[in-house]
Amino acid sequence: MDSVAAQPYKARDFKPYGCTMPEVAAPDFAELRRRMVDCQLRTFSVFDEAVLFAVLNTPREAFLDPAATAVAYSDAILTVTAGGARRQELTPMVLARLLQNADIKPSDRVLVVGGGTGYAAAVAARLGGSVVALEADSAFADAARTALGKAGQAEKVALETGPLEGGSASKAPFDVILVAGAVEEGLEVLLRQLAEGGRLLTVRRGEGQTGLALKAVRYDRVGPDVGLRVIFDATAAVLPGFGRKPAFVF
C-alpha cells in the first residue's frame, strides 16, 4: 500500500497543503490522493473519517483510461470508456459526499448502479459488508473486473450485467443503493429493492431543470413508505435507463 495512505485517516491529520495539483512527469498518486482529500473533499463538507479513509486508500487512477490518469485527482468530470461505450464519472467530491450521507455500516448490503469501471464500487466496498456493482454494458463490467483486480478488490465486489433501472432482484433487498449518476425518472424498481430502513442515494434532475446543476437526494424506506430529501447541490450526467421518456403530444 502507498506509504501516505498506510494509516487510517483522522481529522487531526489534515495538512494545510496548497491546493494546486503539481505538474510532474511521474505523479505521486498517493500524495495526490492526500491533497484531493484535504483540498477537495474536506472543503466540500466531507468529514466522515471512514469515507475519507476509503477514498484515500482507493487508487482512482486504476479505474481511468490511461490518458486520464494524470488528472485522476482533479475536480474535473472525467469520461471513462469501455469497448464503444462512454460514461461520465461522478467527481470524487460528489461520490464521497453521497457515500457520507448513505451512512454505510460494515454489515450493510450495498448495490452500486451504473458504476462504470468500478471506482464507486471499490470505495463503497471499503465501507460496506458486501457490494454488488450493476452495469448495463458488458464491456464496462469487464473493465471493472480488471480495474478491481488491479486495486486488490476483485473479491470484494460482485459484478452483474443488466438494465440499470432493473436493479438486482436476486440479491435484494439492499441496505444502501447508490445510483452513480443522475436520474430523471425510473427509480421505482430500485426503491422496491430497499430493505426496511434502506437508503437510496443519487443525483436528481427535476422536471424543467436543464444543464448539470442538479440536486443530490436521499430516499429512505420506512415500512411501505419512501421519503425523499435533498442533501446538497451536485453535478452529474444522466445514466442510461433513467432519462425522462418523451411525453406523447396530440
ROBA-931998 format. One line per field, with one value per residue: residue in one letter; y, z, x of N, C-alpha, C in turn. Coordinates in nm, 4 decimals. Each point is the difference from the previous one (the first is absolute). Layout:
<rs>
aa <- [A;...]
n.y <- [Y;...]
n.z <- [Z;...]
n.x <- [X;...]
ca.y <- [Y;...]
ca.z <- [Z;...]
ca.x <- [X;...]
c.y <- [Y;...]
c.z <- [Z;...]
c.x <- [X;...]
</rs>
This chain:
<rs>
aa <- [M;D;S;V;A;A;Q;P;Y;K;A;R;D;F;K;P;Y;G;C;T;M;P;E;V;A;A;P;D;F;A;E;L;R;R;R;M;V;D;C;Q;L;R;T;F;S;V;F;D;E;A;V;L;F;A;V;L;N;T;P;R;E;A;F;L;D;P;A;A;T;A;V;A;Y;S;D;A;I;L;T;V;T;A;G;G;A;R;R;Q;E;L;T;P;M;V;L;A;R;L;L;Q;N;A;D;I;K;P;S;D;R;V;L;V;V;G;G;G;T;G;Y;A;A;A;V;A;A;R;L;G;G;S;V;V;A;L;E;A;D;S;A;F;A;D;A;A;R;T;A;L;G;K;A;G;Q;A;E;K;V;A;L;E;T;G;P;L;E;G;G;S;A;S;K;A;P;F;D;V;I;L;V;A;G;A;V;E;E;G;L;E;V;L;L;R;Q;L;A;E;G;G;R;L;L;T;V;R;R;G;E;G;Q;T;G;L;A;L;K;A;V;R;Y;D;R;V;G;P;D;V;G;L;R;V;I;F;D;A;T;A;A;V;L;P;G;F;G;R;K;P;A;F;V;F]
n.y <- [-0.1200;0.1082;0.0535;0.0959;-0.1081;-0.0285;0.1174;-0.0376;0.0604;0.0942;0.0602;-0.0422;-0.0936;0.0850;0.0168;0.1210;-0.1012;0.0474;0.0492;0.0529;-0.0874;-0.0530;0.0632;-0.1340;-0.0459;-0.0335;0.0132;0.0531;-0.1108;-0.0583;0.0808;-0.0275;-0.1243;0.0126;0.0617;-0.0986;-0.0887;0.0598;0.0105;-0.1182;-0.1194;0.0335;0.0682;-0.1210;0.0235;-0.0646;-0.0420;-0.0894;-0.0426;-0.0808;0.0992;0.0899;-0.0929;-0.0270;0.1312;0.0262;-0.1125;0.0732;-0.0675;0.1193;0.0209;-0.1030;0.0921;0.0720;0.0615;-0.0651;0.0602;-0.0517;-0.0896;0.0848;-0.0058;-0.1167;0.0936;0.0407;0.1175;-0.0361;0.0128;-0.1243;-0.0343;-0.1138;-0.0864;-0.0793;-0.0661;0.0087;-0.0381;0.1075;0.0441;0.1004;0.0030;-0.0391;0.1275;-0.0132;0.1310;-0.0141;-0.0892;0.0661;0.1075;-0.0622;-0.0537;0.1212;0.0477;-0.1014;0.0475;-0.0418;-0.1121;-0.0535;-0.0111;0.1201;-0.0298;0.0188;0.0728;-0.0080;0.0933;-0.0540;-0.0876;-0.0139;0.0470;0.0351;0.1269;0.0359;-0.1149;0.0345;0.1260;-0.0320;-0.0828;0.1151;0.0205;-0.0759;-0.0851;0.0315;-0.0036;0.0360;-0.0125;0.0788;-0.0600;0.0930;0.0426;-0.1118;0.0937;0.0753;-0.1025;-0.0291;0.1287;-0.0044;-0.1176;0.0512;0.1144;-0.0697;-0.0806;0.1047;0.0348;-0.1295;0.0305;-0.0836;-0.0463;0.1327;-0.0052;-0.0277;-0.0362;0.0810;-0.0583;0.1134;0.0214;0.1206;0.0355;-0.1199;0.0588;-0.0599;-0.0532;-0.0717;0.1208;0.0527;0.0698;0.1308;0.0160;-0.0003;0.0888;-0.0040;0.0955;-0.0489;0.0830;0.0748;0.0276;-0.0278;-0.1317;-0.0932;0.0569;-0.0241;-0.0722;0.0911;0.0886;-0.0882;0.0171;0.1074;-0.0356;-0.0484;0.1300;-0.0506;0.0349;0.0827;0.0092;0.1187;0.0411;0.0942;-0.0205;0.1051;-0.0128;0.0341;-0.0809;0.0827;-0.0439;0.0269;0.1115;-0.1121;-0.0919;-0.0193;-0.1220;-0.0179;-0.1247;-0.0005;-0.1320;0.0283;-0.1305;0.0229;0.0964;0.0894;0.0560;0.1245;0.0217;0.1281;-0.0385;0.0210;0.1087;-0.0512;-0.0542;-0.0468;-0.0990;0.0044;-0.1034;-0.0955;0.0092;0.1155;0.0088;0.1230;-0.0797;0.0149;0.1110;-0.0762;0.0590;0.0384]
n.z <- [0.0000;-0.0649;0.0199;-0.0838;-0.0604;0.0612;0.0561;0.0885;-0.0759;0.0677;0.0572;0.1017;-0.0965;-0.0002;-0.1234;0.0338;-0.0862;-0.0933;-0.0551;-0.0508;-0.0866;0.0490;-0.0958;0.0048;-0.0456;0.1222;-0.0085;0.1194;-0.0419;0.0888;-0.0375;-0.1271;0.0417;0.0711;-0.1015;-0.0776;0.0937;0.0172;-0.1309;-0.0290;0.0541;0.0764;-0.1070;-0.0334;0.1261;-0.0457;0.1148;-0.0487;0.1100;0.0109;-0.0414;0.0773;0.0937;-0.0326;-0.0136;0.1146;0.0183;-0.0863;-0.0787;-0.0062;-0.0072;0.0816;0.0182;-0.0434;-0.1115;-0.0631;-0.0973;0.0890;0.0140;-0.0853;-0.0328;0.0469;0.0559;-0.1206;-0.0021;-0.1115;-0.0802;0.0297;-0.1220;0.0266;-0.0631;-0.0655;-0.0877;-0.0472;0.1274;0.0363;0.1082;0.0407;0.0673;0.1138;0.0326;0.0447;-0.0170;-0.1129;-0.0493;0.0517;-0.0433;-0.1148;0.0003;0.0302;-0.0877;-0.0548;0.0856;-0.0849;0.0456;0.0776;0.0546;-0.0573;-0.0650;-0.0922;-0.0729;-0.0882;-0.0427;-0.1120;0.0588;-0.1292;0.0134;0.0947;-0.0241;-0.0300;-0.0668;-0.0489;-0.0079;-0.0530;-0.0677;0.0180;-0.0292;-0.0993;0.0442;-0.0931;-0.1179;-0.0638;-0.1115;-0.0400;-0.1161;-0.0828;-0.0067;-0.0690;-0.0923;0.0598;0.0032;-0.1223;-0.0362;0.0646;-0.0561;-0.1105;0.0076;0.0378;-0.0970;-0.0785;0.0483;-0.0286;-0.0749;-0.0836;0.1171;0.0073;-0.1347;0.0059;-0.1217;-0.0398;-0.1055;-0.0266;-0.0325;0.0008;-0.0673;-0.0387;0.0375;0.1168;-0.0609;-0.0590;0.0112;-0.0404;0.1097;-0.0226;0.0831;-0.1018;-0.0763;-0.0671;-0.0519;-0.0653;-0.0009;-0.0982;0.0545;-0.0951;-0.0244;0.0376;0.1185;-0.0565;-0.0909;-0.0124;0.0091;-0.0811;-0.0428;0.0608;0.0921;0.1036;-0.0005;-0.1204;-0.0613;-0.0845;-0.0506;-0.0502;-0.1249;0.0279;-0.1227;0.0593;-0.0155;-0.1192;0.0746;-0.0264;-0.0855;0.0704;0.0230;0.0682;0.0557;0.0947;-0.0026;0.1090;-0.0403;0.0909;0.0171;0.0345;0.0261;-0.0351;0.0791;-0.0959;0.0793;-0.0385;0.0025;-0.0266;-0.0421;-0.1302;-0.0481;-0.1200;-0.0632;-0.0972;-0.0785;-0.0749;0.0806;-0.0808;-0.0530;0.0317;-0.1331;-0.0047;-0.0013;-0.1335;0.0322;-0.0040;-0.1163;0.0218]
n.x <- [0.0850;-0.0486;0.1190;-0.0413;-0.0521;0.1157;-0.0248;-0.0932;-0.0893;0.0584;-0.1016;0.0685;-0.0112;-0.1031;0.0472;0.0383;-0.0116;0.0852;-0.1089;0.1077;-0.0527;0.1100;0.0665;0.0025;0.1183;0.0348;-0.1318;0.0034;-0.0640;0.0788;0.0978;-0.0319;-0.0122;0.1092;0.0542;-0.0488;0.0352;0.1161;0.0209;-0.0528;0.0223;0.1028;0.0359;-0.0431;0.0377;0.1078;-0.0508;-0.0854;0.0626;-0.1062;-0.0780;0.0608;-0.0008;-0.1270;-0.0225;0.0599;-0.0673;-0.0686;0.0836;-0.0523;0.1298;-0.0204;-0.0944;0.1030;-0.0374;0.0978;-0.0669;-0.0858;0.0969;0.0555;-0.1302;0.0432;0.0764;-0.0351;-0.0628;0.0638;-0.1050;0.0342;0.0371;-0.0641;0.0790;-0.0843;0.0786;-0.1218;-0.0122;-0.0693;0.0627;-0.0745;0.1137;-0.0541;0.0056;0.1244;-0.0160;-0.0678;0.0852;0.1021;-0.0600;-0.0270;0.1210;0.0430;-0.0872;0.0644;0.0892;0.0921;-0.0555;0.0956;-0.1197;-0.0008;-0.1110;0.0930;-0.0831;0.0985;-0.0808;0.0495;0.0778;-0.0307;0.1225;-0.0871;0.0346;-0.1243;-0.0054;0.1184;-0.0410;-0.1175;0.0813;0.0630;-0.1289;-0.0482;-0.0938;-0.0901;0.0587;-0.1111;0.0710;-0.0974;0.0240;-0.0449;0.1245;0.0076;0.0285;-0.0928;-0.0825;0.0442;-0.0146;-0.1168;-0.0209;0.0519;-0.0699;-0.1056;0.0402;0.0230;-0.1192;0.0073;-0.1070;0.0569;0.0449;0.0065;-0.0007;-0.1301;0.0398;-0.0978;-0.0579;-0.0610;-0.1274;0.0539;-0.1082;0.0493;0.1134;0.0038;-0.1050;0.0968;0.0577;-0.1146;-0.0318;0.0185;0.1020;0.0856;-0.0618;0.1140;-0.0747;0.1049;-0.1010;-0.0480;-0.1178;-0.0875;-0.0041;-0.0871;-0.0239;-0.1173;0.0632;0.0937;-0.0963;-0.0583;0.1240;-0.0475;0.0870;-0.0676;-0.0185;-0.0217;0.1137;-0.0579;0.1216;-0.0283;0.0183;-0.0855;-0.0477;-0.0517;-0.1294;0.0449;0.0783;0.0981;0.0922;0.1107;-0.0688;0.0229;-0.0805;0.0908;-0.0545;-0.0755;-0.0273;-0.0980;0.0181;-0.1242;-0.0004;-0.1261;0.0419;0.0177;0.0912;-0.0051;0.1327;0.0102;0.1220;0.0217;0.0579;-0.0257;0.1027;-0.0776;0.0408;-0.1107;-0.0248;0.0461;-0.1207;0.0583;0.0036;-0.0491;-0.1074;0.0133;-0.0629;-0.1088;0.0106;-0.1277]
ca.y <- [0.1200;0.1233;0.0401;0.1098;-0.0488;-0.1229;0.0102;0.0547;0.1458;0.0634;0.1423;0.0765;-0.0175;0.1019;0.0810;0.1176;0.0047;0.0786;-0.0894;-0.0157;-0.1266;0.0223;-0.0607;-0.0711;-0.1045;-0.1256;0.0447;-0.0802;-0.0113;0.0003;0.1395;0.0680;-0.0408;0.0747;0.1385;0.0014;-0.0140;0.1211;0.1254;-0.0084;-0.0655;0.0670;0.1311;-0.0260;-0.0503;-0.1436;-0.0092;-0.1348;-0.0573;-0.1256;0.0342;0.0569;-0.1110;-0.0826;0.0706;0.0122;-0.1295;-0.0567;0.0663;0.0358;-0.0100;-0.1360;-0.0149;0.0978;-0.0216;0.0392;0.1413;0.0847;-0.0257;0.1187;0.0902;-0.0871;0.0612;0.1350;0.0069;0.0002;-0.1149;-0.0825;-0.1004;-0.1295;-0.0726;-0.1454;-0.0360;0.1228;0.0739;0.1113;0.0326;0.1059;-0.0429;0.0963;0.0529;-0.0539;0.0796;-0.0401;-0.1397;-0.0102;0.0583;-0.0947;-0.1123;0.0484;0.0102;-0.1336;-0.0600;-0.1421;-0.0733;-0.1147;-0.1154;0.0349;-0.0517;0.1201;-0.0128;0.1160;-0.0050;0.0829;0.0394;0.0115;-0.0899;-0.0608;0.0797;0.0218;-0.1269;-0.0258;0.0830;-0.0510;-0.1296;0.0235;0.0464;-0.0934;-0.1411;-0.0637;0.0969;-0.0463;0.1074;-0.0302;0.0767;-0.0360;-0.0330;-0.1066;0.0498;0.0680;-0.1018;-0.0610;0.0997;0.0102;-0.1213;0.0185;0.1085;-0.0455;-0.0896;0.0822;0.0685;-0.1009;-0.0104;-0.0828;-0.0932;0.0739;0.0551;-0.0916;0.0756;-0.0486;0.0755;0.0050;0.1366;0.0685;0.0310;-0.1237;-0.0382;-0.1388;-0.0649;-0.1226;0.0337;0.0904;0.1456;0.0676;0.1061;0.1232;-0.0011;0.1211;0.0172;0.0791;0.0961;0.0717;-0.0635;0.0848;-0.0852;-0.1413;-0.0578;-0.0769;-0.1361;0.0088;0.0345;-0.1213;-0.0909;0.0462;-0.0646;0.0909;0.0903;0.0164;0.1339;0.0114;0.1292;0.0291;0.1405;0.0056;0.1147;0.0202;0.0409;0.1395;0.0348;-0.0212;0.0071;-0.0936;0.0511;-0.0856;-0.0191;-0.1327;-0.0318;-0.1264;-0.0625;-0.0893;-0.0869;-0.0254;-0.0795;0.0056;0.1357;0.0473;0.1453;0.0624;0.1309;0.0558;0.0097;0.1027;0.0268;-0.0908;-0.0050;-0.1365;-0.0311;-0.0975;-0.1362;-0.0722;-0.0624;0.0910;0.1227;0.0226;-0.0435;0.1101;0.0003;-0.0080;0.1254;-0.0153]
ca.z <- [0.0000;-0.0038;0.1346;0.0501;0.0341;0.0777;0.1282;-0.0085;-0.0053;0.1148;-0.0231;0.0422;-0.0977;-0.1043;-0.0243;-0.0790;-0.1267;-0.1092;-0.0673;-0.1412;-0.0252;-0.0668;-0.1312;-0.0002;-0.1017;0.0616;0.1176;0.1220;0.0125;0.1407;0.0437;-0.0649;0.0708;0.1258;-0.0305;-0.0387;0.1222;0.0811;-0.0684;-0.0704;0.0755;0.1285;-0.0265;-0.0493;0.1171;0.0227;0.1212;0.0568;-0.0100;-0.0741;-0.1420;-0.0403;-0.0032;-0.1169;-0.1190;0.0084;-0.0244;-0.1260;-0.1073;-0.1085;-0.1298;-0.0521;-0.0568;-0.1072;-0.1235;0.0194;-0.0303;0.1040;0.1323;0.0498;0.0630;0.0786;0.1272;-0.0201;0.0254;-0.1292;-0.0341;-0.0922;-0.0775;-0.0149;-0.1174;-0.0006;-0.1288;-0.0645;0.0938;0.0723;0.1207;0.0832;0.1380;0.1071;0.0559;0.1342;0.1007;0.0028;0.0441;0.1427;0.0818;-0.0070;0.0885;0.1369;0.0321;-0.0018;0.1336;-0.0219;0.1131;-0.0466;-0.0287;-0.1003;-0.1368;-0.0829;-0.1454;-0.0761;-0.1310;-0.1004;0.0516;-0.1026;0.0121;0.1322;0.1079;0.1062;0.0709;0.0761;0.1206;0.0843;0.0556;0.1218;0.1023;0.0223;0.0162;-0.1313;-0.1047;-0.1339;-0.0980;-0.1160;-0.1205;-0.1149;-0.1115;0.0388;-0.0129;0.1248;0.1038;-0.0190;0.0397;0.1453;0.0552;-0.0134;0.0877;0.1382;0.0232;0.0182;0.1285;0.1049;0.0551;-0.0877;0.0772;0.0888;-0.0767;-0.0944;-0.1186;-0.0736;-0.1207;-0.0271;-0.0030;0.1252;0.0711;0.0523;0.1232;0.0154;0.0769;0.0638;0.1177;0.0862;0.0145;0.0306;0.1002;-0.0689;-0.1458;-0.0534;-0.1443;-0.0197;-0.1070;0.0171;-0.0471;-0.0201;0.0433;-0.0140;0.1236;0.0698;0.0299;0.0970;0.1314;0.0543;0.0405;0.1263;0.1235;0.1009;0.0452;-0.1066;-0.0560;-0.1391;-0.0248;-0.1399;-0.0400;-0.0651;-0.0836;0.0040;-0.1249;-0.0324;0.0213;-0.1135;0.0350;0.0980;0.1359;0.0479;0.1435;0.0570;0.0838;0.0723;0.0241;0.1162;0.0134;0.1345;-0.0265;-0.1415;-0.0508;-0.0367;0.0103;-0.0824;0.0434;-0.0728;0.0942;-0.0411;-0.1436;-0.0618;-0.1455;-0.0495;-0.1256;0.0154;-0.0345;-0.0904;0.0652;0.0955;-0.0666;-0.0052;-0.1264;-0.0674;0.0190;-0.1247;-0.0286;-0.1041]
ca.x <- [-0.0850;0.0767;0.0397;-0.0823;-0.1325;0.0140;-0.0672;-0.1358;-0.0076;-0.0613;-0.0226;0.1183;0.1065;-0.0110;0.1199;-0.0387;0.0717;-0.0520;-0.0948;0.0313;0.0654;0.1279;0.0187;0.1273;0.0044;-0.0433;-0.0762;-0.0083;-0.1443;-0.0374;0.0024;-0.1114;-0.1217;-0.0034;-0.0365;-0.1409;-0.0786;0.0105;-0.0306;-0.1281;-0.1062;-0.0253;-0.0581;-0.1359;-0.0728;0.0163;0.0809;-0.0066;0.1346;-0.0035;-0.0088;0.1285;0.0962;-0.0308;0.0473;0.1452;0.0621;-0.0488;0.0742;-0.0918;0.0672;-0.0155;-0.1339;-0.0148;0.0739;0.1397;0.0239;-0.0590;0.0565;0.0707;-0.0973;-0.0876;-0.0379;-0.0521;-0.1438;-0.0679;-0.0827;0.0776;-0.0725;0.0656;-0.0464;0.0162;-0.0556;-0.0455;-0.0847;0.0604;-0.0757;0.0566;0.0102;-0.0211;0.1243;0.0236;-0.0696;-0.1411;-0.0056;0.0308;-0.1067;-0.1117;0.0314;-0.0105;-0.1424;-0.0600;0.0184;0.0258;0.0570;0.0776;-0.0847;-0.0999;0.0019;0.0038;-0.0088;0.0462;-0.0650;0.0644;0.1309;0.1041;0.1148;0.0074;0.0579;-0.0975;-0.0167;0.1226;-0.0035;-0.1091;0.0393;0.0782;-0.0932;-0.1094;0.0323;-0.0005;-0.0313;-0.0334;0.0108;-0.0842;0.0295;-0.0822;0.0888;0.0932;0.1375;0.0318;0.0153;0.1325;0.1003;-0.0052;0.0637;0.1447;0.0445;-0.0130;0.1130;0.1196;-0.0108;-0.0039;-0.1349;-0.0821;-0.0817;-0.0892;-0.1117;-0.0646;-0.0404;-0.1155;-0.0326;-0.1426;-0.0541;0.0278;-0.1233;-0.0564;0.0670;0.0447;-0.1057;0.0493;0.0813;-0.0767;-0.0004;0.1253;-0.0036;0.0380;0.0142;0.0624;-0.0118;0.1217;-0.0220;-0.1254;-0.1234;-0.1175;-0.1096;0.0344;0.0540;-0.1025;0.0449;0.1092;-0.0550;-0.0616;0.1070;0.0574;-0.0422;-0.0551;0.1053;0.0989;0.0205;0.0451;0.0656;0.0257;-0.0130;-0.1312;-0.0364;-0.1442;-0.0637;0.0252;0.1398;0.0899;0.1409;0.0534;-0.0180;-0.1076;-0.0084;0.0210;-0.1147;-0.0016;-0.1299;0.0016;-0.1166;-0.0516;-0.1190;-0.0371;0.0168;0.1336;0.0121;0.1038;0.0496;0.1143;0.1113;0.0960;0.0076;0.0966;0.0078;0.0161;-0.0679;-0.1075;0.0394;-0.0905;-0.1140;-0.0630;-0.0401;-0.1437;-0.0592;-0.0712;-0.1455;-0.0777;-0.0701;-0.1007]
c.y <- [0.1244;0.0492;0.1100;-0.0505;-0.1181;0.0028;0.0557;0.1521;0.0514;0.1490;0.0822;-0.0116;0.1070;0.0825;0.1155;0.0132;0.1138;-0.0938;-0.0079;-0.1305;0.0237;-0.0703;-0.0622;-0.1119;-0.1324;0.0335;-0.0993;-0.0109;-0.0007;0.1417;0.0776;-0.0383;0.0769;0.1446;0.0094;-0.0083;0.1305;0.1231;-0.0011;-0.0559;0.0756;0.1387;-0.0118;-0.0703;-0.1515;-0.0157;-0.1401;-0.0713;-0.1311;0.0255;0.0563;-0.1082;-0.0869;0.0652;0.0042;-0.1302;-0.0704;0.0739;0.0319;-0.0148;-0.1379;-0.0193;0.0940;-0.0446;0.0486;0.1490;0.0917;-0.0166;0.1221;0.0973;-0.0791;0.0679;0.1474;-0.0021;0.0035;-0.1224;-0.0779;-0.1031;-0.1272;-0.0705;-0.1490;-0.0513;0.1279;0.0864;0.1087;0.0342;0.1131;-0.0440;0.1101;0.0555;-0.0616;0.0776;-0.0434;-0.1433;-0.0108;0.0564;-0.0850;-0.1163;0.0415;0.0052;-0.1348;-0.0699;-0.1507;-0.0610;-0.1248;-0.1230;0.0244;-0.0706;0.1188;-0.0378;0.1304;-0.0143;0.0939;0.0486;0.0053;-0.1015;-0.0448;0.0847;0.0197;-0.1265;-0.0311;0.0816;-0.0515;-0.1304;0.0151;0.0440;-0.1049;-0.1433;-0.0745;0.1013;-0.0738;0.1208;-0.0419;0.0916;-0.0489;-0.0522;-0.1034;0.0456;0.0744;-0.1003;-0.0675;0.0957;0.0153;-0.1190;0.0138;0.1050;-0.0395;-0.0967;0.0766;0.0679;-0.0975;-0.0206;-0.0868;-0.0923;0.0704;0.0502;-0.1061;0.0823;-0.0676;0.0902;-0.0089;0.1429;0.0674;0.0232;-0.1246;-0.0473;-0.1447;-0.0733;-0.1214;0.0273;0.0900;-0.0755;0.0536;0.1057;0.1354;-0.0275;0.1345;-0.0010;0.1002;0.0911;0.0694;-0.0801;0.1089;-0.0727;-0.1447;-0.0667;-0.0977;-0.1391;0.0023;0.0307;-0.1204;-0.0998;0.0472;-0.0830;0.1026;0.0846;0.0276;0.1406;-0.0105;0.1408;0.0174;0.1509;0.0083;0.1266;0.0100;0.0451;0.1488;0.0441;-0.0301;0.0088;-0.1013;0.0489;-0.0678;-0.0119;-0.1454;-0.0260;-0.1338;-0.0437;-0.0958;-0.0841;-0.0207;-0.0735;0.0049;0.1350;0.0312;0.1516;0.0506;0.1297;0.0392;0.0180;0.0985;0.0218;-0.0876;0.0112;-0.1444;-0.0144;-0.1081;-0.1366;-0.0622;-0.0676;0.0915;0.1349;0.0114;-0.0397;0.1174;-0.0130;-0.0057;0.1284;-0.0241;0.1047]
c.z <- [0.0000;0.1409;0.0571;0.0506;0.0944;0.1300;-0.0174;0.0035;0.1237;-0.0276;0.0373;-0.0985;-0.1086;-0.0087;-0.0917;-0.1279;-0.0867;-0.0842;-0.1499;-0.0203;-0.0752;-0.1350;-0.0035;-0.1013;0.0532;0.1274;0.1154;0.0331;0.1454;0.0544;-0.0613;0.0647;0.1314;-0.0252;-0.0386;0.1237;0.0786;-0.0690;-0.0767;0.0902;0.1280;-0.0211;-0.0579;0.1079;0.0115;0.1168;0.0604;-0.0215;-0.0776;-0.1502;-0.0495;-0.0098;-0.1232;-0.1284;-0.0031;-0.0378;-0.1253;-0.1157;-0.1212;-0.1371;-0.0622;-0.0722;-0.1181;-0.1264;0.0193;-0.0227;0.1103;0.1358;0.0589;0.0692;0.0865;0.1256;-0.0142;0.0310;-0.1295;-0.0147;-0.1080;-0.0680;-0.0068;-0.1196;0.0189;-0.1252;-0.0727;0.0918;0.0711;0.1191;0.0738;0.1455;0.0956;0.0437;0.1385;0.1095;0.0129;0.0496;0.1503;0.0850;-0.0061;0.0957;0.1470;0.0440;-0.0030;0.1343;-0.0092;0.1219;-0.0511;-0.0362;-0.1137;-0.1330;-0.0935;-0.1474;-0.0628;-0.1418;-0.0958;0.0411;-0.1013;0.0184;0.1433;0.1144;0.1161;0.0821;0.0863;0.1283;0.0956;0.0678;0.1252;0.1161;0.0361;0.0116;-0.1313;-0.1023;-0.1299;-0.0920;-0.1251;-0.1151;-0.1145;-0.1145;0.0452;-0.0114;0.1258;0.1133;-0.0105;0.0438;0.1512;0.0651;-0.0035;0.0984;0.1469;0.0358;0.0242;0.1365;0.1165;0.0621;-0.0851;0.0776;0.0886;-0.0698;-0.0957;-0.1164;-0.0686;-0.1205;-0.0250;-0.0023;0.1354;0.0810;0.0593;0.1283;-0.0015;0.0895;0.0759;0.1262;0.0984;0.1211;0.0407;0.1078;-0.0619;-0.1501;-0.0410;-0.1509;-0.0397;-0.1221;0.0266;-0.0557;-0.0230;0.0438;-0.0048;0.1243;0.0684;0.0405;0.1058;0.1398;0.0640;0.0468;0.1260;0.1155;0.0903;0.0580;-0.1053;-0.0568;-0.1460;-0.0210;-0.1495;-0.0201;-0.0880;-0.0820;-0.0008;-0.1341;-0.0220;0.0232;-0.1244;0.0480;0.1061;0.1440;0.0611;0.1521;0.0357;0.1002;0.0696;0.0185;0.1187;0.0021;0.1472;-0.0182;-0.1473;-0.0653;-0.0322;0.0049;-0.0828;0.0644;-0.0830;0.0986;-0.0417;-0.1501;-0.0612;-0.1518;-0.0426;-0.1319;0.0245;-0.0505;-0.0988;0.0787;0.0944;-0.0613;-0.0060;-0.1375;-0.0635;0.0204;-0.1368;-0.0173;-0.1127;-0.1086]
c.x <- [0.0881;0.0282;-0.0887;-0.1338;0.0026;-0.0781;-0.1415;0.0021;-0.0723;-0.0131;0.1227;0.1163;-0.0016;0.1270;-0.0378;0.0816;-0.0534;-0.0852;0.0206;0.0752;0.1317;0.0058;0.1398;-0.0074;-0.0522;-0.0764;0.0057;-0.1480;-0.0456;-0.0046;-0.1165;-0.1327;-0.0136;-0.0411;-0.1477;-0.0896;-0.0005;-0.0571;-0.1318;-0.1096;-0.0329;-0.0616;-0.1404;-0.0828;-0.0002;0.0971;0.0010;0.1331;0.0024;-0.0056;0.1328;0.1066;-0.0229;0.0495;0.1521;0.0701;-0.0520;0.0664;-0.0873;0.0651;-0.0142;-0.1324;-0.0241;0.0720;0.1435;0.0259;-0.0501;0.0652;0.0695;-0.0943;-0.0979;-0.0523;-0.0334;-0.1495;-0.0807;-0.0903;0.0727;-0.0889;0.0826;-0.0611;0.0246;-0.0679;-0.0374;-0.0832;0.0793;-0.0888;0.0708;-0.0055;-0.0460;0.1352;0.0211;-0.0726;-0.1453;-0.0135;0.0211;-0.1128;-0.1263;0.0240;-0.0076;-0.1462;-0.0711;0.0118;0.0240;0.0683;0.0710;-0.0833;-0.0992;0.0220;-0.0199;-0.0110;0.0466;-0.0519;0.0716;0.1370;0.1112;0.1102;0.0266;0.0511;-0.0974;-0.0208;0.1217;0.0028;-0.1076;0.0383;0.0853;-0.0893;-0.1037;0.0451;0.0054;-0.0469;-0.0282;0.0091;-0.0760;0.0363;-0.0883;0.0845;0.1024;0.1453;0.0420;0.0174;0.1362;0.1102;0.0041;0.0681;0.1520;0.0511;-0.0079;0.1119;0.1285;0.0001;-0.0082;-0.1359;-0.0929;-0.0925;-0.1016;-0.1259;-0.0522;-0.0536;-0.1181;-0.0231;-0.1494;-0.0482;0.0169;-0.1261;-0.0661;0.0647;0.0466;-0.0994;0.0517;0.0796;-0.0746;-0.0552;0.1360;-0.0216;0.0312;0.0037;0.0577;-0.0167;0.1072;-0.0084;-0.1316;-0.1166;-0.1044;-0.1264;0.0480;0.0551;-0.0952;0.0484;0.1101;-0.0528;-0.0673;0.1050;0.0728;-0.0548;-0.0673;0.1132;0.1054;0.0021;0.0443;0.0519;0.0231;-0.0012;-0.1239;-0.0162;-0.1517;-0.0533;0.0213;0.1431;0.0820;0.1438;0.0374;-0.0124;-0.1221;0.0048;0.0309;-0.1117;0.0203;-0.1449;0.0157;-0.1269;-0.0323;-0.1323;-0.0337;0.0283;0.1466;0.0001;0.1166;0.0433;0.1213;0.1143;0.1092;-0.0102;0.1086;-0.0068;0.0228;-0.0744;-0.1044;0.0464;-0.0983;-0.1114;-0.0747;-0.0354;-0.1514;-0.0530;-0.0726;-0.1510;-0.0698;-0.0789;-0.0981;0.0210]
</rs>
